[in-house]
């Protein structure tokens, strides 16, 4: 489950940490290359993805609740910077909504090749839940957080779904109350976080993280 395995990278860095959630059954080590390129001053905590039982969409809220608990054990107060790969991105987005509902600030959510839930064609192709006739997909509640979506170019999920649904933001524009920024990255869905594509992701994240950290410093000064 998302709260059971947490790896830390660059943990002595001075910046606000980035918390990333991996996909279903995915080793949180998948973020190690991105963390290395972000450099020693940017902490990154990688949470293990949901297990098979938590992959059902109606369990997203509970999975996100456990992720929030794990994140707050490491950082009791915000602001929070979140990210997620594949299904982990859906959990990260719901975690952001829950943190905002608690009065916390979430200056950034970074998605890595993540179609929004509710796309039945996506679920039939990629989700175990779709291989059975279960309840309708969970529909996430909208939230106003800055969202950046790193999409793979080569044979990626977004290419297939865009042909079917003509939505370059893969449904996130209906859930995010702020503009959705799209960054195209080389490689496929399976290799997105590997070298050399991790360097491209880190370069795209750097300016966004710097801006989010800058806003966080202002917020912290205001609270003093």
Secondary structure, DSSP 8 states (H G I E B T S, - for coil): -TTT-EEEESTT-SS--EEEE--TT--GGGGHHHHHHH-TTS-EEEE----GGGGSGGGHHHHHHHHHHHHHHH-SS---EEEEETHHHHHHHHHHHHHHHTT----EEEEES---TT-HHHHHHH-GGGGS--S-------B---EEEEEE-SS-HHHHHHHHH--TTTTGGGTBSS-EEEEEESS-TTTTTSTTHHHHHHHHHHHHHHHHHHHHHHHHHHH-
